[in-house]
């Protein structure tokens, strides 16, 4: 019987893998410093730590800015005025408003004026109104940068103005 000395491809791969393992062991063991990956030198022992105590505290207030329930006219009309006065009632419940914004839009002009206070009256400046037209006026409550929802109630202001002075105006409840 004759025995073949040739190896199968799987056998050749096993032999090659064994040779590579032996070469790696010889390389790492030959470094003499016990460091895997020989030739890099010894690792120095260190002591490092970070200690910096911090204590944080925060508070959170949750709430909502409620709608301004009523908006009305201070009077039904006027002559020769610098502004149209408007009044409203404070929202009930929710966060306490720190201010209000009067907003108007229509053919008499579009704009807004912040009251910057908790007063329940304010006005639309004559400089914000056109020569002739009508605008719906609403009031929003504010708390910081937060605004109340769009009010349901508004008033309608009709104006005749010239050079920033309101010659005549009337104010009625919008229905």
Residue pairs with C-beta under 8 A, 6 or more apart in sequence:
7 15
27 38
28 36
28 37
28 38
30 38
31 38
31 39
32 38
33 41
33 42
35 41
35 42
35 43
61 95
63 94
63 95
63 143
64 94
64 95
65 91
65 94
65 95
65 97
65 141
65 142
65 143
65 146
65 147
65 148
66 91
66 92
66 93
66 94
66 95
66 141
66 148
67 91
67 141
67 148
67 149
67 150
67 151
67 152
68 88
68 89
68 90
68 91
68 100
68 138
68 139
68 140
68 141
68 148
68 151
68 153
69 89
69 91
69 92
69 153
70 88
70 89
70 153
71 86
71 87
71 88
71 137
71 138
71 139
71 151
71 153
71 154
71 155
72 86
72 87
72 88
72 155
72 173
73 85
73 86
73 87
73 155
73 157
73 171
73 172
73 173
74 85
74 86
74 87
74 121
74 171
75 85
75 171
76 170
76 171
76 172
77 168
77 169
77 170
77 171
78 84
78 166
78 168
78 169
79 167
79 168
80 165
80 166
80 167
80 168
81 126
81 165
81 166
81 169
82 125
82 126
82 164
82 165
82 166
83 123
83 124
83 125
83 126
83 166
84 123
84 124
84 126
84 129
84 137
84 157
84 159
84 166
84 169
84 171
85 121
85 122
85 123
86 102
86 121
86 122
86 123
86 124
86 137
86 139
86 155
86 171
87 120
87 121
87 122
88 100
88 120
88 121
88 139
89 120
90 97
90 118
90 120
90 141
91 97
91 141
91 148
95 143
95 146
96 118
96 143
97 118
97 141
97 142
97 143
97 148
98 118
98 142
98 143
98 144
99 114
99 115
99 116
99 117
99 118
99 141
99 142
100 114
100 115
100 118
100 119
100 120
100 122
100 139
100 140
100 141
100 142
101 112
101 113
101 114
101 115
101 139
101 140
101 142
101 147
102 112
102 113
102 115
102 122
102 123
102 124
102 137
102 138
102 139
103 111
103 112
103 137
103 138
103 139
103 140
104 110
104 111
104 112
104 124
104 128
104 135
104 136
104 137
104 138
104 157
105 135
105 136
106 133
106 134
106 135
106 136
106 156
107 130
107 132
107 133
107 134
107 135
108 129
108 130
108 132
108 133
108 134
108 135
108 157
108 158
108 159
109 128
109 129
109 130
109 133
109 135
110 135
111 124
111 128
113 122
113 123
113 124
113 125
113 128
114 142
115 122
122 139
124 135
124 137
124 157
125 164
126 161
126 164
126 165
126 166
127 164
129 135
129 159
129 161
129 166
130 159
130 161
131 160
131 161
131 162
132 159
132 160
132 161
133 158
133 159
134 156
134 157
134 158
134 159
135 156
135 157
135 159
136 154
136 155
136 156
136 174
137 154
137 155
137 156
137 157
138 150
138 151
138 153
138 154
139 151
140 147
140 148
140 150
140 151
141 147
141 148
142 148
153 173
153 174
154 174
155 171
155 172
155 173
155 174
156 171
156 172
156 173
156 174
157 169
157 170
157 171
158 169
158 170
158 171
159 166
159 168
159 169
160 166
160 167
160 168
160 169
161 167
161 169
